[in-house]
Amino acid sequence: MRQANTFKRQKMLTKELIVFFSAMTPGFDIKIAVPIGLSMGLSLPTTLLFAIPGMTVPGAIALAVLGPLSTWVMKKSQRLNIFFTKLFDKTRKKHSKNFGKFGAIFLILFVAFPMPGSGSVGGAIVAFLFGVNYWKALFLISIGVGLAAILVSAGVESITSLFNFIF
């Protein structure tokens, strides 16, 4: 009896890890993790409990790595130093006024809008380009991920209900 419970627990944990790691995949992230979790029989709260951190982790890693990586690349290559300096100066000069006013909302919506490239890593790149503080950026990205989870969940539940109604 005890072995059966252990096996059942391991199988359940495997499903949850599949949801967690599928949420980490670039381009698909939570858009694929929620349907996978629900199709494997996990409840919506359990699916979201593993999908949201799974999508947030790559953004947190990207936020932590982009600064030191760009500094290292700029030290190693004069051409890339010039390119990144111009890119950062131009981006911040051209958009800093609007980003100062609407940056938090923009970053949240950019991450929340479920399309390829607009997930937590894309949000981390945008936050890095505009020089947003790590913790503020991570907080805003997390809110965006939560909204994306709600949007995707609502879409999946709506489509499932529609198919159940029709068929």
C-alpha positions in Angstrom: 0.0 0.0 0.0 2.8 2.4 0.9 4.6 1.7 -2.4 1.4 2.5 -4.4 1.1 5.9 -2.6 4.7 6.7 -3.2 4.4 5.8 -6.9 1.2 7.9 -7.1 3.0 10.9 -5.5 6.0 10.5 -7.9 3.7 10.4 -10.9 1.8 13.5 -9.7 5.1 15.3 -9.1 6.2 14.4 -12.6 3.1 16.1 -14.1 3.7 19.2 -12.1 7.4 19.3 -13.1 6.3 18.9 -16.8 4.1 22.0 -16.3 6.9 23.9 -14.6 9.5 23.1 -17.3 7.1 23.6 -20.2 6.4 27.1 -18.9 10.1 27.7 -19.1 10.3 27.0 -22.9 10.9 30.2 -24.9 8.2 31.3 -27.2 5.6 28.9 -25.8 5.9 29.4 -22.0 2.6 29.6 -20.2 0.7 29.5 -23.5 1.5 25.8 -23.7 2.0 25.0 -20.0 -1.6 25.6 -19.0 -3.2 23.4 -21.7 -0.6 20.7 -20.9 -1.4 20.8 -17.2 -5.1 20.7 -17.7 -4.9 18.0 -20.3 -2.9 15.8 -17.9 -5.7 16.1 -15.3 -4.2 18.7 -13.0 -6.5 21.2 -11.5 -6.3 24.8 -12.7 -4.9 26.1 -9.4 -2.2 23.4 -9.4 -1.4 24.1 -13.0 -1.0 27.8 -12.3 1.0 27.1 -9.1 3.6 25.5 -11.3 3.2 27.4 -14.6 3.6 30.9 -13.1 7.0 30.3 -11.4 8.1 28.3 -14.4 7.5 31.3 -16.7 9.0 33.8 -14.2 12.3 31.9 -13.6 13.7 32.6 -17.1 12.9 36.3 -16.8 14.6 36.5 -13.4 17.7 34.7 -14.9 17.7 37.0 -17.9 17.5 40.1 -15.7 20.4 38.9 -13.6 22.6 38.0 -16.6 21.9 40.8 -19.1 23.8 43.5 -17.2 27.0 41.6 -16.5 26.9 40.0 -20.0 26.5 43.3 -21.8 29.3 44.8 -19.7 31.6 41.9 -20.5 30.8 42.0 -24.2 31.3 45.8 -24.3 34.8 45.4 -22.7 35.8 42.6 -25.1 34.7 44.3 -28.4 35.1 48.0 -29.3 32.5 47.6 -32.1 29.9 46.1 -29.8 30.7 48.7 -27.2 29.9 51.4 -29.7 26.7 49.5 -30.8 25.4 48.9 -27.3 26.2 52.5 -26.2 24.3 54.0 -29.1 21.5 51.5 -28.6 21.1 52.3 -24.9 21.5 56.0 -25.4 19.1 56.2 -28.3 16.5 54.0 -26.7 16.6 55.7 -23.3 16.7 59.3 -24.8 13.9 58.6 -27.3 11.5 56.7 -25.0 12.5 57.7 -21.5 9.7 60.3 -21.1 6.9 57.9 -22.1 8.5 55.0 -20.3 8.7 57.0 -17.2 5.0 57.7 -17.3 3.7 54.4 -18.7 6.6 52.1 -18.3 5.2 49.9 -15.5 1.9 49.4 -17.4 3.7 48.8 -20.7 6.0 46.2 -19.2 3.1 44.4 -17.5 1.0 44.4 -20.6 4.0 43.4 -22.8 4.6 40.3 -20.6 0.9 39.5 -20.2 0.0 39.7 -23.9 0.3 36.0 -25.0 2.3 36.1 -28.2 5.7 34.7 -29.0 8.6 36.9 -27.7 6.5 38.8 -25.2 7.0 36.6 -22.2 9.2 37.1 -19.2 12.5 37.0 -21.1 11.2 39.6 -23.6 10.0 41.7 -20.6 13.5 41.3 -19.0 15.1 42.6 -22.2 12.8 45.6 -22.4 13.4 46.3 -18.7 17.1 46.1 -19.2 17.1 48.4 -22.2 15.3 51.0 -20.2 17.5 50.5 -17.1 14.6 49.4 -14.8 15.8 48.3 -11.3 16.1 44.4 -11.0 13.5 44.0 -8.2 11.0 46.5 -9.7 11.4 44.7 -13.1 11.0 41.3 -11.5 7.9 42.5 -9.7 6.3 43.9 -12.9 7.2 40.9 -14.9 5.6 38.6 -12.2 2.4 40.6 -12.4 2.5 40.3 -16.2 3.0 36.6 -15.9 0.1 36.3 -13.6 -2.1 38.2 -16.0 -0.9 36.0 -18.9 -1.8 33.0 -16.8 -5.3 34.3 -16.3 -5.8 35.1 -20.0 -4.5 31.8 -21.1 -6.6 29.9 -18.5 -9.7 31.8 -19.5 -9.1 31.0 -23.1 -8.5 27.3 -22.5 -11.5 27.0 -20.3 -13.7 28.9 -22.8 -12.6 26.7 -25.7 -13.0 23.6 -23.7 -16.5 24.6 -22.6 -17.4 25.5 -26.2 -16.2 22.1 -27.5 -18.1 20.3 -24.7 -21.2 22.3 -25.6 -21.0 21.5 -29.3 -19.8 17.9 -29.1 
